[in-house]
Amino acid sequence: MIRLKASPLLLHIAAWLLFMSIPILFMTQGEFPSNLKQPIFLPYLQFCGIYMALFYLHANWLIPRYFLKKKYLLYLGALILLLVAIYVVKPFDSLIKRNHPDQAMMQNPTSQGSGPRFNMAPPDHGFPPKGNHRPPERFGERPFAHFDIISIFIFMMIIGLGSAMQSMRQSQLFERRALVAEAEKASAELSFLKAQINPHFLYNTLNNIYTLCLIDSSVAAESIMKLSNIMRYVTDQSEADFVPLQDEIDCISDFIALQKLRLGKKVTLIYTVKGESINHSITPLILMTFIENAFKYGLSNHLEAIINIHIHIEKFRVIFSSENQIFDHKEPQARKGIGIEN
């Protein structure tokens, strides 16, 4: 589970390292970065920070707050504002110009240099310009004169990746919700199963003690104590999701001890428990279901019967086996009860 939780973080780190290497390739033109000096380090961090912040702002705030809540106009408006901000800031173009100032001087020769400057505008000879004629503007003086297509392309890529990541999150969320719903359904079915088992189990046990009292009342007190332990376990622990395995085994042992009191010589019962039950948990009454059915359908008043019950406890699992014959008990419909049949 630790590996699965660390995978998204490692994926993000690898993706951002790859992204941060792209501007270096443009600045060095595939060569060793001898011209990558400290003055461009801050613009480089600014370039990477802008797109990192844009990615997580879009994926973790804009999509959950607006898109998933169906506020599409606000979501679209926020994207337009971010696009305008990228268009004005021009993070990629600013980084490249800072790394190659000679290219910036070629585009804006009036910004640097102390050489002679020439005014290319025609002389006005002291007369004002006629009509709407104005002197031509110098290139590079307008803030929106250059269109940074690379920054816009990276913006679209970041938005697309954020949308894909959020889509994967939603898909995983729906899958987890489906698993939780399935688990809750299974829990409800198990609760219904317990409701069917418990009354039938108690009815049979009370009948066994009644028979025991008629045969030998001296051991009736011990049998009542075992029944009390069973009823306490059934009423107190059956609502829990998991109980100690030893508690389940104690309940099984008390139940089998009560059953032995009424078994005749024609019944062979083999019950074994191997292994350590400490630090093991199990769903309550899950084993009692099979044992109760083994005694319900595996005994006969006239024929020989064999019941084998084995519990083998290992480090990471519990092996349970129950073997019995099935005898046809033709009981009246009124006494059929609500127990679970094989």
Secondary structure, 3 states (H helix, E strand, C coil): CHHHHHHHHHHHHHHHHHHHHHHHHHHHCCCCCCCCCHHHHHHHHHHHHHHHHHHHHHHHHHHHHHHCCCCHHHHHHHHHHHHHHHHHHCHHHHHHHHHCHHHHHHHCCCCCCCCCCCCCCCCCCCCCCCCCCCCCCCCCCCCCCCCCHHHHHHHHHHHHHHHHHHHHHHHHHHHHHHHHHHHHHHHHHHHHHHHHHHHHHHHHHHHHHHHHHHHCHHHHHHHHHHHHHHHHHHHHHCCCCCEEHHHHHHHHHHHHHHHHCCCCCCEEEEEEEECCCCCCEECCCHHHHHHHHHHHHCCCCCCCEEEEEEEEECCCCEEEEEEECCCCCCCCHHHCCCCCCC
